[in-house]
Amino acid sequence: MIAIWKHELKNYFHTLTAYVFGGFLLAAVGIGAMLYNIQAAVSNFEFVLSFSSLIFVVIVPLLTMRVIAEERKQKTDQLLYSLPITSAQIVVGKYLALITVYLIPLCIIAVYPLIFARFGDVYLPTSYGSILAFFIMGAAFLALGVFMSSLTDNQGFAAGIGVAVILVNYYSVSLSEYVSKTALGSAVSLCVIILALGTVIKHLTQNENLAYGVSFVLTAATAITCLTDRTKFEGLLPAIMTELSLFDRFTGFINGVFDMTSIVYYGSVIVFFLFLSIQSLEKRRYN
């Protein structure tokens, strides 16, 4: 795993990927600091992070699109499978390299509150709590990007899907105001999500019986619950869209509330998508 981590880091810094990623992130935070902390004379550095969070839509797919997709395109993943390491070690090694690249500009950003504190009243606990949440949220998006890259050998496709998913997550709270709040609308939407889940399971496991079985059981459970007690589905879809938003959970940290529930949620997202990435590699290894 350490060898994978070192190899990936070398690749990132021998190309422009790490430098472009860091440049975009530092530029976004720098522009936010200029607008809020300098021009508007606002002492809250956490507002800068809230302003800069949209940059994840661009920089995460940029960094993660080649992680596994390039290995599959160049057929070098066959070499990885022949090494005495597991798929979990491959995925975790590559993910740790991504985290390392992400941490470097973030360490520079962590100095900003100390600089601004010399010229005004900056509440450092909230600032650094927000920086920690910013890091963990970014780590969750990186895990999502790794999974997207594991699904295809086309880097452009992996990046495009990553941009779309992160953008939808960013606007999910706003979009939740326009989706159906009725029980029937929520039930139909859940059935669509279940079918999408079945498609992912089929792709990862190549087991049609498992995919169809899971889809049928979940769809049947949804239909039975809707028929017996429709009130449980009223307003369910908007609530799910709000709860799944990684950006919305970051708002609590911006407001000075260090929410451990959100930290656990981010950690769960990381584990979930890394697990799916491992399963995707396992499927290809045995095929």
Backbone hydrogen bonds, N-H to C=O, Kabsch-Sander energy under -0.5 kcal/mol:
donor,donor_aa,acceptor,acceptor_aa,energy
5,W,1,M,-2.4
6,K,2,I,-2.6
7,H,3,A,-2.5
8,E,4,I,-2.6
9,L,5,W,-2.3
10,K,6,K,-2.3
11,N,7,H,-1.9
12,Y,8,E,-2.4
13,F,9,L,-2.1
14,H,10,K,-1.3
15,T,11,N,-0.8
18,A,12,Y,-1.5
20,V,16,L,-3.1
21,F,17,T,-2.6
22,G,18,A,-2.5
23,G,19,Y,-2.4
24,F,20,V,-2.6
25,L,21,F,-2.3
26,L,22,G,-2.7
27,A,23,G,-2.3
28,A,24,F,-2.4
29,V,25,L,-2.3
30,G,26,L,-2.5
31,I,27,A,-2.6
32,G,28,A,-2.1
33,A,29,V,-2.7
34,M,30,G,-2.1
35,L,31,I,-2.3
36,Y,32,G,-2.7
37,N,33,A,-0.8
38,I,33,A,-1.7
39,Q,34,M,-3.3
40,A,35,L,-1.2
42,V,36,Y,-3.1
45,F,43,S,-1.0
47,F,44,N,-0.9
48,V,45,F,-1.0
49,L,45,F,-1.2
50,S,46,E,-1.8
51,F,47,F,-2.3
52,S,48,V,-2.1
53,S,49,L,-1.1
54,L,51,F,-0.6
55,I,52,S,-2.0
56,F,53,S,-1.7
57,V,54,L,-1.8
58,V,55,I,-1.3
59,I,55,I,-2.6
60,V,56,F,-1.5
62,L,58,V,-1.5
63,L,59,I,-1.9
64,T,60,V,-2.5
65,M,61,P,-1.9
67,V,64,T,-1.3
70,E,66,R,-0.9
72,R,68,I,-2.1
73,K,69,A,-2.3
74,Q,70,E,-2.5
76,T,71,E,-1.2
77,D,71,E,-1.5
78,Q,75,K,-0.9
79,L,76,T,-0.5
80,L,76,T,-1.4
81,Y,77,D,-2.2
82,S,78,Q,-1.1
83,L,79,L,-0.6
83,L,80,L,-1.1
85,I,83,L,-2.1
90,I,86,T,-1.8
91,V,87,S,-2.6
92,V,88,A,-2.8
93,G,89,Q,-2.3
94,K,90,I,-2.2
95,Y,91,V,-2.5
96,L,92,V,-2.7
97,A,93,G,-1.5
98,L,94,K,-1.8
99,I,95,Y,-2.4
100,T,96,L,-2.2
101,V,97,A,-2.2
102,Y,98,L,-2.2
103,L,99,I,-2.2
104,I,100,T,-1.4
106,L,102,Y,-1.1
107,C,103,L,-2.3
108,I,104,I,-1.2
109,I,105,P,-2.3
110,A,106,L,-1.8
111,V,108,I,-1.4
112,Y,109,I,-1.4
115,I,111,V,-1.8
116,F,112,Y,-2.7
117,A,113,P,-2.0
118,R,114,L,-0.6
118,R,115,I,-1.0
119,F,116,F,-1.5
120,G,116,F,-0.6
122,V,120,G,-1.0
123,Y,121,D,-0.5
124,L,122,V,-1.3
127,S,123,Y,-1.8
128,Y,124,L,-3.0
129,G,125,P,-2.1
130,S,126,T,-2.1
131,I,127,S,-1.9
132,L,128,Y,-2.2
133,A,129,G,-2.1
134,F,130,S,-2.6
135,F,131,I,-2.2
136,I,132,L,-2.3
137,M,133,A,-2.7
138,G,134,F,-2.1
139,A,135,F,-2.3
140,A,136,I,-1.9
141,F,137,M,-1.9
142,L,138,G,-2.2
143,A,139,A,-1.9
144,L,140,A,-1.9
145,G,141,F,-2.5
146,V,142,L,-2.2
147,F,143,A,-1.9
148,M,144,L,-2.3
149,S,145,G,-2.1
150,S,146,V,-1.5
151,L,147,F,-0.7
151,L,148,M,-0.9
152,T,149,S,-0.8
155,Q,153,D,-0.7
158,A,154,N,-2.3
159,A,155,Q,-2.6
160,G,156,G,-2.5
161,I,157,F,-2.6
162,G,158,A,-2.0
163,V,159,A,-2.5
164,A,160,G,-2.2
165,V,161,I,-2.6
166,I,162,G,-2.4
167,L,163,V,-2.3
168,V,164,A,-2.4
169,N,165,V,-2.1
170,Y,166,I,-2.0
171,Y,167,L,-1.9
172,S,168,V,-0.5
172,S,169,N,-0.5
175,L,171,Y,-2.9
176,S,172,S,-1.7
177,E,174,S,-1.1
178,Y,175,L,-1.8
179,V,175,L,-0.8
186,S,182,T,-2.2
187,A,183,A,-2.3
188,V,184,L,-2.6
189,S,185,G,-2.2
190,L,186,S,-2.3
191,C,187,A,-2.0
192,V,188,V,-1.9
193,I,189,S,-2.2
194,I,190,L,-2.5
195,L,191,C,-2.2
196,A,192,V,-2.1
197,L,193,I,-2.4
198,G,194,I,-2.5
199,T,195,L,-1.9
200,V,196,A,-2.1
201,I,197,L,-2.5
202,K,198,G,-2.3
203,H,199,T,-2.2
204,L,200,V,-2.5
205,T,201,I,-2.6
206,Q,202,K,-2.1
208,E,206,Q,-0.7
211,A,207,N,-2.1
212,Y,208,E,-3.1
213,G,209,N,-2.3
214,V,210,L,-2.7
215,S,211,A,-2.3
216,F,212,Y,-2.7
217,V,213,G,-2.5
218,L,214,V,-2.4
219,T,215,S,-2.4
220,A,216,F,-2.7
221,A,217,V,-2.4
222,T,218,L,-2.2
223,A,219,T,-2.5
224,I,220,A,-2.7
225,T,221,A,-2.3
226,C,222,T,-2.3
227,L,223,A,-2.1
228,T,224,I,-2.1
229,D,225,T,-2.6
232,K,229,D,-1.2
233,F,230,R,-1.7
234,E,230,R,-0.5
234,E,231,T,-0.8
235,G,181,K,-2.2
236,L,233,F,-1.7
239,A,235,G,-1.4
240,I,236,L,-2.4
241,M,237,L,-2.4
242,T,238,P,-2.0
243,E,239,A,-2.4
244,L,240,I,-2.3
245,S,242,T,-0.8
246,L,244,L,-0.5
249,R,245,S,-1.2
250,F,246,L,-1.0
251,T,247,F,-0.8
251,T,248,D,-0.8
252,G,248,D,-0.5
252,G,249,R,-0.7
253,F,249,R,-0.6
253,F,250,F,-0.5
254,I,250,F,-1.5
255,N,251,T,-1.6
256,G,253,F,-1.5
257,V,252,G,-2.6
258,F,256,G,-0.6
259,D,257,V,-1.2
260,M,258,F,-0.8
263,I,259,D,-1.4
264,V,260,M,-2.6
265,Y,261,T,-2.1
266,Y,262,S,-2.7
267,G,263,I,-2.4
268,S,264,V,-2.4
269,V,265,Y,-2.2
270,I,266,Y,-2.1
271,V,267,G,-2.4
272,F,268,S,-2.6
273,F,269,V,-2.4
274,L,270,I,-2.1
275,F,271,V,-2.3
276,L,272,F,-2.1
277,S,273,F,-2.0
278,I,274,L,-2.3
279,Q,275,F,-2.3
280,S,276,L,-2.1
281,L,277,S,-2.1
282,E,278,I,-2.5
283,K,279,Q,-2.2
284,R,280,S,-1.6
285,R,281,L,-2.6
286,Y,282,E,-2.1
287,N,283,K,-1.0
